[in-house]
Amino acid sequence: MINTLQDFKCIQAQIGRARSMSSGILRRDDNSPHCSLQMTKNQHLTKAGYGRDVRHFEFEALSSDIDYQVGDVLEVLPSQNPAAVDAFLQRCNLNPDLYITVQPNDIQKCSDSSINSSRDPIKIRTFVELTMDVASASPRRYFFEVMSFFAIAEHEKERLQYFASPEGRDDLYQYNQKERRTVLEVLEDFPSVQMPFEWLVQLVPPLKTRSFSIASSLSAHPNQVHLTVSIVSWMTPFKRKRCGLCSTWLAGLDPQKKVHIPVWFYRGSLPPPPTSLPLILIGPGTGCAPFHGFVEERAVQSVSGPTAPVLFFFGCRNEASDFLYRDFWLFHTQSSGVLSEEKGGGFFVAFSRDQPQKVYVQHKMKEESQRIWSLLSAGAAVYIAGSSTKMPADVSSALEEIILKESGIPKESAARWLRLLEKDGRYNVEAWS
C-alpha cells in the first residue's frame, strides 16, 4: 500500500524496474506508471441487497499534468493482499528482504534502458507483489508438469504427472480452471514441492494491469478521473467464493485514507467525436461508462456554442435496482440538455426484467428507427460499448434492420451501408468479456 507522495515516487521507480524484469509482462517504454491517483469517492450505484455491485469511483491526480480524452482507457495496477504475498514467500522459502536481479531471456529484444534498469537489484518481496499474481490468477498446465519434477512425496508426484498428462486434462480443468485455484492454493495442496525461484518467476502468472473505460470528461472535472466498475465475484462449482482482484481492491479502499494508486492512460477504441458530429450511443450496463464522459464533454461544449444531437440507448435489468446514473441522464434530457428533444437528442432505457418479456437496447432502437435513420442520414456516428457476448452483434443486426426498413434498399445494400459506416470511422465498438 502506498500512502505518501514520497512513497509513490519510490515505488514508481520500483514498479518500472520490476516490471521491466518480468518475463511474463510485456515490456514497453512506460513500465513506470504515468501518475498516481487518490480515490476521493467510492459510491454504490446499484441498490443495496441487489445481486450485483456496481460502483462509481472518483480519483484525483497528485499532479496537474494528467491528460486524457473522452473514450480513453485507464489502466490500474492492483495491490495484492500483503498476507497472501507473505504466505507465498513463506511457502516457497523465499527471503523477502533478499535483493535480486531478474534477467529476461530475450534481452536482445529489450531497449538499453530496459537492460540497465533490469540490472538494478530489487527485493524479492517487492518483485513478487508488483509482478507475480500469486493469489488471483490460476496457473497453466505446464506449471503442474514442472511441479511434478520437484515433488518429493510420491503420491503428489503421481497426481501432478497425471494432471500434466493428456488423460488428466479434464480432471485438471475441474480442479484448476473451474475452481480458479490460485498459485498459492496449488502450492499449498502439494506441500512436498519446492520449486526454485528461477522456475517460479517464469511460471507464476504475471500481475496484469486492469483496463477501465474512463467515465468522465477532463473538461468537466479538471485533474480528476472517474470510473464505473462492476465488482466481480462468483461462486465456483464447489461453492467457493472468488473475487476479482482489482475491482474488489478498489471497492475496499477508503477515500479518507488517501491511498496512492499507480495508473496509466491509453487511447481507447472510441475516438473523441467533434462537436459537430451527431452521435448514436448504445451502452447497456457498465457500457454506459464512456458515454457518461461523452455527455459531460458535450455539456461543457454546449455552453460556448452549438453541438450536434445525441441519442443514447441504455439498458439494465430493473429500474429500481441498477439504473446506473439515473439522475445524471434525466438531468441532461431537460432544459435544453445534451440529451433533450429540444436539442434533437433523446434518452431511451430498456429494463430487461421489469416485464414478462425481455426488453433490450436493440428493441428500443427499433422503436426509434426513424430518429436513428434521420441522424445516420445526417452523418451520425455510432458508438457501442459493453459486454462482448451477444450485445454488439444484436445491436449491429438491429441497425441493419433499421437501415433496411427506413431506406427501402435491399438487404445486401443495408449490410454494405453498415460496413461503409465502419470503414469511414463512424462505427466504433468497445466490448469486453
N, C-alpha and C positions, 0 to 999 in steps of 0.2 A: 504494500500500500504506500502511495506517495502522498505526503502530507504538506510539504512546503515547496515553494518555487525552487529553492536551492536543491532540495531532494530531486525535483524533476530534472533540473539541469544535469545533475549527476546521472540519474537513471536514463535520461535521453541518450547520453553517450554510451551507456552500458547496453541499452536496447539495440542501438545501431551496431555496436561491436558484436554482441551476442548473436544477433540475427544474421549478420554477415558471415558468421562462422557456421551456422546451422546447415547441415546437409539437406534438410527437408524443407527449407524455406527458400523461396525464390529470391535470390539476391538481386538487389537493384540499387540505384544510386541514392535512394531515400529510405534506407532501412531505419534511420533515425526518425522519430515522429516529427511531423510538421509543426505541431504545437501541443500545448497542454490545455485541457479544458477542466472547469469545475462545474459540477452539477448545481443548478440553482432551483430546479423544480422537479419533483417526482410525483406526478399526478395520475390517478386512476381515470381511465376513460370509459371503462366498462362498469356495469352495475355490480355492487358488492354481492358476492354469492353466485355470480354468473360463472359458468364453466370456463370462460376464457378471461385472461387478464391482459388487457392492453393498456399501456402507459404512454403518457406524454412527458418526455424529458426535455428540460431546457438546460443548456450549458453556456457558460461564459468563458471566453478566451482570456488567458492571463496576459496576452499581448494584444495590441490593437491592429496587428498586421494580418489577421486571418482574411482569406479571400476565397469566396465560392460564389457560384451562380445557382439559381433555382434549377433543379434537375440533377444537381451534383450528388455525390455519394460521400459519406463519412465512414472511414474505416477505424474501428476501435480495437485496441489491444486489450483483451480482458485480463483481469487479475485472477490467478488461480488461488484456491484456498490454501493459505500457508500451512495448515495442518496436513493437507494432502501432499504438499511438496515435502514437508518434513518426513511424513510416513514413507514416501518413495525413497528418499535419501537413506533413511534408516534401513528399509527393506533391502536396498541394494548395497549396503555397507559403504556408502559414499561419505567422505568427509566434506561437510557443507562449506567449510572455510578454506578448502584447498584451492589454490589458483591453478587454472588450466588454460591451455590454448587448444582450439579445435581447428584442424586444417582441412578444408574441403578437398575432396578427391579431384574435383575438376578445377583446380586452382588456376590452370592456364586460361580458363574462360572468365576469370574474375578481373575486375579492374585493379590497378595498382593500389588504389585507396582501400579496396576491399581486402587485399592481401595484407597491407600494412596494419589495418585495424584488426585483422584476424590474429596477428602476432602479439597483440597486447593481451596479457593474461586477464582472466576473469574468474570469479569464484564459481565453483560448481553449483552452489545453490542459486546464484543469480542466473547462470546459464540455463538451469533446469526450469526455473519459474518463468523465464522470458521466451524460451524456445521449445520446450518439450511438454506436450499435452499429456500429463500423467494421470489425470483424474476425470477426463471428459470423453476423449475420443477412444474408439476401440482399435486394437492392433490388427494388423493384417495377418494372413495365413503364414507368411514367411517368419513372422515373429515366433509362432509356435514351433516351427521347424528348427529355428536356431535355439530356442529354449531347450528342445529335446537333447541337443548336444551337451548342454551344461547341467542337465538334471542328474542328480546323484541317486535319488530314490528310484528303484527300478520301475515301480508302478507308475510314477509320474512320467518317466521317460517313455514308457509304453503308451500312455494316454496321449502324450504330446506327439509322438510319432504317428499315432492313429489320427489325431486331428489334422496333421500335416499331409496325410495320405489322401488319395482320391476317394477311398472307401469312407473316410471320416468327414468328408466335406459337408454333408448335410448336418451331422451332429455338431460340427464346429460352428456352422451357421446358427443352429439353435442355441448353443452355449454362448457364442461371442456376439455376433451381429444383432440377433433378435433381442438379446438381453442388454445390448450396448455395454458390455463389460469393459471397464477401463483397464489401462496398462497396470495400474496399481492393484486392481482386483484380481487380474490374471496372475500376476506375480505372487500375490498372497495365497492364491489357490494352489500354487506349486512351490512350496517353501524350500525345497531342496535345490532349486535352480538359483545359481549365482552367475548372472551374466556380467561380463566385463563392461565397463563404461564405454569402451570403444565400440561395442556392439549396440548398447542401449542408445547411444547418441545417433546411430544410423536408423534404428528400427522403431523407436518410440515416435508416434505421430507428431508432426510439428504443431506448435501452438499457433493457430492461424488468427489473423485479424478477422473481425466480423464487419460486414458491409451493411450500411443502412442508408436508405434514401433520406436526404435532408428534407425536413418538413417545414422549413422557414425560409424567409427572404432576408438577406443581409440588409437590404434597403429598409425593411420594416423593423429589423432588430439588429442594429449595429453591434458588432463584436459578440453576437450570440449565434448558437446553432441549436435547432430543435429537432427532435426525433419522435417518431411514432413507432413504438416497439411492442410486439406481442411477446409476452413472457412465456417461453417454451417449457412445457413439462408434459410428461406422458407416463403411462404405466406399461411395463413390459409384460410379456405373456405370463411370467411368474410373479406378477403384481409387485414389481419393484419400481418405485417412482424414480424417474430420470428427469433431469432438468437441463435446459440449455445453459451452457457456461456463461456466455456474455450477457444474455438477457436477464438471467437470474442475478448475476453480479450487479448489473445496473439497477435492477429493481430493489436490491438490498442496500443501495447507497443512501446515506442520509445527507441531504444538501447542506445541513448545518456543519458537517464535519469537513467539508471543503477538500475532498479527495481529488488529487490531480489525475486526469485520465489522458493517456497518450493516444493521439489521433493523427490520421492522415486525411487529406482532402483529395478527391479524384473526380474527373469528369464522369458523369453518368451517361446512360443511353437515352436520356430525354433532354435534347438540346433546348436551351432557354429561348422562348419564342419572342420575336419583336412585338412591340405594342400593336402594330397594325395587322397582326395575323389572327384571324378568328380561330377559336380553339374548341375542339370537342374532346372532353376529358372523360375517361372511363376508369374509375379506381375503386372497386369494392374492397371492403375490409381495410387492412393497413395499406392497401394500394392507394388510398387517398393521401398518403403522406406527402409525396412530391407535389401534389396538386394543392395541398394546403399552402405550400410555398408559392406556387404559381398564382393563386388567388391573392395572397398577401402582396406579391410583387405588382400585380395588375392594379390593386387598390392604391398602392403608392403612386404608380404611374398615372392613374386617372386623375390625381389631384392637379397635375401640371398640364394635362392635355387629354384628348380623346383616345380611347382604347377600343380595340375590336371586341366583338361579343364572345362570351364564353358559355358553353353548355357543359354541365358537369353531371355525370351519372354515377351515383354512389350506391353501394349495396351492403347490407348487413343482415343478420338473422332476425333480430327483434328491435322494434322501435324503442322499447323500454330498457333494453339490456346493452346493446352495443352500437348505438347510433353515434359513432365517433364524431366529435367536434360539431355536434348538432347546432349549438347556438352560433358558432362561427359561420357555418354555411347559411343558416337562416338570416343572420345579420346582413350578409352580402347579397341576399335576394331582395332586400328592401332599400328604399330611399336612394334610388339610382346606384345601387351597389353593383359590383362586378358581375354578379350572377342574376341581376334583376331583369325582368322582361323589358323594362324601360330601356335598358342598355342592349337589348337584343339577346340577352343571355337566358339561362334557366338552370334550375337545380332539381334533379329527379332522383328519388330514392326507391330502391327495391328492397322491401323487407321480406326475405325469403321464407320465414317461418311464421309470419303473423296471420296466415290464412291457410286453408286446407291444401291448396295447390302452391307449389313453389314458384316464386317470382324472383327473377334475377335481372341483372342490369341489361342484358340483351333484350328482355321483354319490354323494359321501359324505353329502350332505344327504338324498338319497333313502333311503340305508341307515339313516339315523337319523330317519325320518319320524315315528315315534311320539313320540320325545322332543321333536322340533320342534313337533309339533301340541300336545303337552301344555303346553309353555311358551307357545305362541301363545294357547291357550285360557285360560291364566292371566294374559294381558295383556302378554306379552313384546313388546319392540320389536326390529325387525330393522335391523341396520346393515350396509351393504355398502360396501367400499372397494377400489379397484384400477383396472385398465385399463378404459377406456370402450369397447373394441371389442365383444366378444361377451359377456363375463362377466356384466355386470349383467342383460342380457336372459335369459341362460341360467339365472341364479340365480332370477330372477322366475318363469320357466317351471317350475322345479323346485319352488318354493314353492307355485305354483298346483296342481301335481300332488299335492303332499303334502296340501294342504287338501282337494282333491277326494277323495283316497284315504281319508284318516283321518276326515273328517267325513261322507262319504256324500252331500254336497249336489251338485246339478247343476253342470256345468262353468261355466255363466254365473254362478252364485252364488259359485263359488270365485274367479272373476276379480273379482267385485264385492267380495268379502270382502277381497281384497288391496288393492283401491282404497280401501276404507274404512280399512284399516290405515294407508295413506299419508295419507289425509285427517286421521286422528287424530294424526298426527305420530309414528307408531310404525313408519314405514318410511323409512329415511334412506339416501341414496346419495351417496358422494363418488367420482367417477370422473374419470380424466384420460387424455389420449391420449399 
